[in-house]
Amino acid sequence: MKNAQVGGAGWLKWALRLILGCGIVTAVLWGSLYWWIERKARNLMYTRVEDVPPHTVALVLGAGLWSDGSLTPILADRVATAAALYQAGVVEKLLFSGDNRFVTYNEPEAMREYALRLGIPEDDIVLDYAGRRTYDSCYRAREIFGVKRAVIVTQRFHAPRALYLCQAVGVEGVVALADRQEYSARRLVWETREHLALALAWWDVNVRQPVPVLGDRLPIETGQQHEKRVD
C-alpha cells in the first residue's frame, strides 16, 4: 500500500510538471507571436488623420451594435475616423465591413447611416455584408472588392491583428487609429478577446486557411459600389 501511495504521488508530480511545462511553452510561444506581430505593425499605425498616407480605400471593420441597432462607441469612433479621413482627402472610398447574418442585425447598414449623417456622399460608401470576422473582412476586401492597399480603421488594441490578417491575404496598407475616447468596461472585454483571437489569427493564416462567404466580384474601381445583401 505504501509503495502504491508513493507511486501515485510520483505520477501526480510528473503530471503537474508536464502541465506547468506546457503552460510555460504556450506562454513563451504566444508572447513571441504577440511581439512579432506588434513589432511589424508599430511603424504602420497613425494617430493623427493628417499623418496617414493617401489611399483609395479605407477599410472600416465592424465592432458590434447595441440591442437597439445603434453603433457601439468603438464602432461609432471607427466610422467617425473614416469620415475624417475622407473629408481630409486621405481616402476616396469607405468600405464598411460587418456582420449581417441575421435580419435584425446589420452592421454595414448602421455604419452607412451614421456616415451619411456625418456628411459622407452615399456614392463613396461601399458595403460588405459578410465581414463576420476580421479575417473575413480582409479576405473579402481583396477577393470581392479588389482592394490591394487600404487604410484600415480600428482601435489600437485591435490594430496589430487587423494589419497582420490583411497583409496575410494580400491587402497592404496602414492603420488609422480610432481611439477617440475611453471605452470603459466594454474595452476590457474587447482587449481580453483580442489576446485569444491573436492565436486564432495565426492558426487561420498558417494552418486552417478558411475561405469565407464569397460571391460576385465587385471591384470598387468599377463604380459598382454596393454588394447585394447577404441574408
N, C-alpha and C positions, 0 to 999 in steps of 0.2 A: 504493500500500500504506500509506504514511504517513497519507494522508487517511482511509483506511478505519479505521486504528487510532485516529485522533483521533475519528472519528465513533462508533466503538464505545465509547470511553471516555466520550464525551459522553452516550450513551444510558444507560450504566451509572450515571453520576452522577444523571441525571434519574430513573431507576428507584429509586435509593437515597433520593433526596429525596422521591419520592412515597410510598415505604414509610414513611419517617420521619414524613412529614406525616400519613399515615393513622393511624400509631401514636399520634401526639400528639392528634389529634382524638378517637380512640377513648378514650384515657386521660381526656381532659377530659370527654367525654360520660359515661363510666362514673363518674368522680369526682363529677360533678354529680348523677347519678342516686342514687348512694350517699348523698351529703349530704342530698338532698331526702327520701329515704325514712327515713334515720336521724333527721332533724330532726322529721318527722311523728310518729315513734314515741317520741321522747325523754321526753315527759311522760305516756306511757301504759304505762310499764314499772314494775313494782313488785318490789322485792327481798324485802320482809317480807310474810308472809301476812296479818298483821293490817291492813296498809295497803290491801289490794286491795278495791275497791268490790264490794258484793254483786251476784251474777248468779245466774241459774238454772242455767246450764250452764258447766262447764269443758271446753274442747276440748283434749284431750291428743294431741299429734302424735307419730306413730311415729318411731323413731330407730335401728332396727336390732336384730337378735338375733345372738347368738353361734351357732356351728355346732351347739351342743347345744340350741338353742332358748331359752336364757335371755336375759334382757334385758341389753343393753349398759349400762355405767354411766350414760351420757347418758339413755337411756330409763328406767332404774330411777329416776333422780332426777326425771324428769318425772312419773312415776306417784306417787312419794312426795310430791312437792309438791302434786299434785292431791288426794291423800288428806288432806294437811294443810289444804288449802282447804275440803274437805268437812267435816272434823272441827271446823274453826273456825266453821262455819256460813256461810262466804262463798258457797258454791255448794251446790246441791241434787242435781245430777246430774253424773256424769263420762262424757263421750263420748270413748271411746278409738278413735282413728282410725289405722289402719295397713294394711300390705300383707298380703294373703293370696292371692296369685296361685297359689301352689304348696301342695300338700297338706302338705309338710314345713316350710312357713314361715308362721307365723300370729302376727303381731304383736299384733292385738287380743286374742286369747285369752291370750297370755302376759302382757299388761298386766292383763287381768282377774284372772288367777290371783294376780298379785302384789298387786293392790289388795285382793283378798279376804283375803290373809294380813295385810294392814295394817289390817284391820277394817272395810272398806267394805261395806255391805249390797249383796247382789247385785242387788236391785231398783233400786238407784240407779246401776247401771253400764249404759251403752249402748255397743254395739259397732258400729263401722263397718269392715267387712272390705275396703273398696275405697279406702282412703286411701293410694293408691300414691305420691302426691306431696303436698307442702304445698298446692298449688293444688287438687288433687282433694279433700283433706280439708276445706278451707274451702268449696268449691263444694257438696260433698255435705252438709256441716253445714246449709247454707241450704236446698238443694233437697230433700233426703231427710228430714232430721230437723227442719226448720222452725226452725232456730236463727237468730235475728236479732241477738242480743247474747250474748257469751261472754267468759269469761276464757280466754285462750289460754295454754297451759302449755308453755314451751320454754326453751332457754338464751339467754343474751344475744347470742351470735353469730348466732343464727337469728331472734331476735325481730323486728327491723325488717321482714324479708321476710315473715315469717308474718303480721304485723299488716297489712302492705300488701296481701297477697293476700286476706286475709279481708275487709278493708274494700272491696276492689275487687269482690268478688262478693256483697256485701250483708250481711256479718256484722260488726257493730260491736262494739267491746269494748276490753279492756286485756290486758296480758301479765303473767302471774306468772312471774318468772324462776326457773328450776330449777337454778341453778348452785350445787350443794351440795358440790362437790369439784373437784379438778384432774383433767382427763381425759387427761393425758399425751399420747402421740403421736397417739392417735385424735382428739383435739380439733383438732390441726393439720390432719388430713385433712378434718374437717368444715368448718373455717374456710376452707380453700382451696377446697373445693367451693362454699361459700357465695358467694364472690366471683363464680364463674361462674354460679351459679343466680340471682343478682340480675338479671342482664341477661335471662335467660330468663323470669323472672317478669314483667318489664316487657313483654317481647315477647308472652307469653301473654295478659296483660291487655289490651293496646292493639292488637295485630295479629292474632295467631293465634286467640285466644278459643276454645280447645278445650273440648269437652263431655266430661267424664269418664264412666266407667261409672256409670249411674244405676239406678233400679229403683222399686219401690213407695215412696210417701211414707209415712214412719213418724214423724210429729211426736212429739217427746219428751213434750210436754204431755199426749198422749192416754194415756200409760201403756204404749204398745207399745214396750218398751224394747230389744228385740233384733232386729236385722236378720238375715234369712236369710244363711247363709254363702255367699260367692261362690267357686265352685271353678273 
